[in-house]
Amino acid sequence: MSALPHVAAVAALAAALFSPVASAACYQIYAPDGELIYRSTEPPVDMSYPLHQTLPKVAPGGKLIFSLDLHGCELTINKLSVRAGKPASVPLPVQDRRADRG
């Protein structure tokens, strides 16, 4: 009996167990003065866009920190709309897909 199938199975299992996790569990935004203005398990911005495009629209000068640690994240804090004077979710403008054609 060949040991090759067993080695392949062990390698696949090790890769699955030690692969990095692709999502964050807790999102926190700190204002420029250091005040915690957002904490939740839901991202405060559309994560499909670069943060330098989305974060200034909801928290100008703020810093976004996200981690896998859920400690403290069970209590949601959302002061984004109070500080900015506008709704917390600000949609990005739709880009014209034809603009990059030659």
Beta strands, then each sheet from edge to edge (+ up, - down):
strand 1: 26-30
strand 2: 36-40
strand 3: 63-67
strand 4: 77-78
sheet 1: 3+ 1- 2+ 4-
end
